[in-house]
Amino acid sequence: MDMQAYRRCIGQQLEELDLLSSIYCAAGELQLLDAGVVADFNEFLQSESQTALRSNLEYVIRLNVTGKQCVDVRIELPHLYPLLELARISLHTTLLGKIKEQHLKVQIENYLIEHGQTEEPYVFQLLSWLQDQIQDLMRCPASELESPPSEEHPRATQLERLWIYSHHIKSSAKRQELVRQARQLQLSGFSRPGKPGIICVEGEPEHVQEYWRSIKALRWQKISLVRTEPCRKRRFEQFTEQLFNSSAADGEEGVINMAQFIRFLEDHGTGYMKSELFGLA
């Protein structure tokens, strides 16, 4: 991810913190774990530094769930939240038993996967939702929650999708290797040979990362990882090579047909990538 997007994420995190500070403004409702991080973030945004920050923004928000009973929610934001990384949420409370707490943990994971692809900050919405969920769980008999709720959406947090951009993909051996590696690792997605070269792979995170390590080691004029995103389900049935040319006679040397490519992305629910990919060309 380029530095412009990195800076955008840092700026969004500070803006969201300002919003939360105005909402959770009573004594003890919002606690920064390291106040110096805010100063570091502001200094970074005001400078032209190309060096990534070391510390993450972390804070605890105390939710009043019922009467005088409160729950502390710890929030840690990776540097690429909200564009590419999910917020990390944790809480421990004596208000819920073990079964209810485990149930809530799974609910939070599913919420992050479902709402964490909007590219907009969502901590305040998550806190409002969390407050309602805790109140509902406190009223709900634990016996109704004994079957793990994760079975409803099996492996909801176990998939990952990578978008890769290359200056060009022309070598027939390299094209074959891209397809062979993807299928061997049971990944789905596509590769577009020619100039530019575009690759999308999705599947088990460890397999996706192994694929990236393997193809990155090949000789490239330019190759970069455009986006990494968690996903609940695959958007592609298998891994295929796609030319996106005006006619079959153009071959891999043909100019990419943008309308055809955009239609392909939209048909697979990934139309949101067109601006990021085209902006690199």
ChimeraX attribute file (.defattr): number of C-alpha atoms within 10 A of each C-alpha:
attribute: neighborCount
match mode: 1-to-1
recipient: residues
	/A:1	13
	/A:2	11
	/A:3	12
	/A:4	9
	/A:5	13
	/A:6	18
	/A:7	18
	/A:8	16
	/A:9	24
	/A:10	24
	/A:11	16
	/A:12	16
	/A:13	24
	/A:14	15
	/A:15	13
	/A:16	15
	/A:17	20
	/A:18	11
	/A:19	13
	/A:20	16
	/A:21	15
	/A:22	10
	/A:23	12
	/A:24	15
	/A:25	11
	/A:26	10
	/A:27	8
	/A:28	10
	/A:29	17
	/A:30	22
	/A:31	16
	/A:32	16
	/A:33	14
	/A:34	13
	/A:35	12
	/A:36	11
	/A:37	17
	/A:38	19
	/A:39	10
	/A:40	14
	/A:41	19
	/A:42	13
	/A:43	12
	/A:44	18
	/A:45	13
	/A:46	9
	/A:47	8
	/A:48	8
	/A:49	11
	/A:50	12
	/A:51	8
	/A:52	11
	/A:53	14
	/A:54	8
	/A:55	15
	/A:56	15
	/A:57	21
	/A:58	18
	/A:59	17
	/A:60	20
	/A:61	20
	/A:62	19
	/A:63	19
	/A:64	14
	/A:65	18
	/A:66	12
	/A:67	6
	/A:68	6
	/A:69	11
	/A:70	17
	/A:71	19
	/A:72	16
	/A:73	18
	/A:74	19
	/A:75	19
	/A:76	17
	/A:77	21
	/A:78	19
	/A:79	23
	/A:80	19
	/A:81	23
	/A:82	23
	/A:83	22
	/A:84	22
	/A:85	19
	/A:86	24
	/A:87	19
	/A:88	15
	/A:89	18
	/A:90	13
	/A:91	13
	/A:92	11
	/A:93	12
	/A:94	10
	/A:95	16
	/A:96	17
	/A:97	13
	/A:98	12
	/A:99	16
	/A:100	20
	/A:101	18
	/A:102	16
	/A:103	20
	/A:104	19
	/A:105	17
	/A:106	17
	/A:107	15
	/A:108	19
	/A:109	16
	/A:110	18
	/A:111	14
	/A:112	20
	/A:113	16
	/A:114	15
	/A:115	15
	/A:116	23
	/A:117	18
	/A:118	12
	/A:119	15
	/A:120	15
	/A:121	22
	/A:122	18
	/A:123	20
	/A:124	14
	/A:125	10
	/A:126	16
	/A:127	16
	/A:128	11
	/A:129	13
	/A:130	19
	/A:131	16
	/A:132	12
	/A:133	15
	/A:134	20
	/A:135	15
	/A:136	12
	/A:137	18
	/A:138	15
	/A:139	8
	/A:140	12
	/A:141	11
	/A:142	15
	/A:143	9
	/A:144	9
	/A:145	14
	/A:146	12
	/A:147	11
	/A:148	11
	/A:149	15
	/A:150	16
	/A:151	9
	/A:152	9
	/A:153	12
	/A:154	10
	/A:155	13
	/A:156	18
	/A:157	20
	/A:158	14
	/A:159	19
	/A:160	21
	/A:161	24
	/A:162	21
	/A:163	22
	/A:164	19
	/A:165	24
	/A:166	22
	/A:167	17
	/A:168	18
	/A:169	24
	/A:170	16
	/A:171	12
	/A:172	11
	/A:173	8
	/A:174	16
	/A:175	16
	/A:176	11
	/A:177	15
	/A:178	21
	/A:179	18
	/A:180	13
	/A:181	18
	/A:182	26
	/A:183	15
	/A:184	10
	/A:185	15
	/A:186	16
	/A:187	25
	/A:188	21
	/A:189	25
	/A:190	22
	/A:191	23
	/A:192	25
	/A:193	26
	/A:194	23
	/A:195	18
	/A:196	18
	/A:197	20
	/A:198	21
	/A:199	21
	/A:200	22
	/A:201	28
	/A:202	30
	/A:203	26
	/A:204	18
	/A:205	17
	/A:206	12
	/A:207	20
	/A:208	24
	/A:209	17
	/A:210	15
	/A:211	20
	/A:212	18
	/A:213	11
	/A:214	13
	/A:215	15
	/A:216	15
	/A:217	8
	/A:218	10
	/A:219	9
	/A:220	14
	/A:221	8
	/A:222	11
	/A:223	18
	/A:224	16
	/A:225	15
	/A:226	20
	/A:227	19
	/A:228	19
	/A:229	17
	/A:230	23
	/A:231	19
	/A:232	18
	/A:233	16
	/A:234	17
	/A:235	18
	/A:236	18
	/A:237	10
	/A:238	15
	/A:239	22
	/A:240	17
	/A:241	15
	/A:242	16
	/A:243	24
	/A:244	24
	/A:245	21
	/A:246	15
	/A:247	10
	/A:248	10
	/A:249	9
	/A:250	13
	/A:251	14
	/A:252	21
	/A:253	15
	/A:254	17
	/A:255	15
	/A:256	20
	/A:257	13
	/A:258	14
	/A:259	12
	/A:260	13
	/A:261	18
	/A:262	17
	/A:263	14
	/A:264	15
	/A:265	16
	/A:266	13
	/A:267	12
	/A:268	14
	/A:269	12
	/A:270	13
	/A:271	14
	/A:272	12
	/A:273	16
	/A:274	14
	/A:275	9
	/A:276	12
	/A:277	16
	/A:278	11
	/A:279	8
	/A:280	12
	/A:281	10
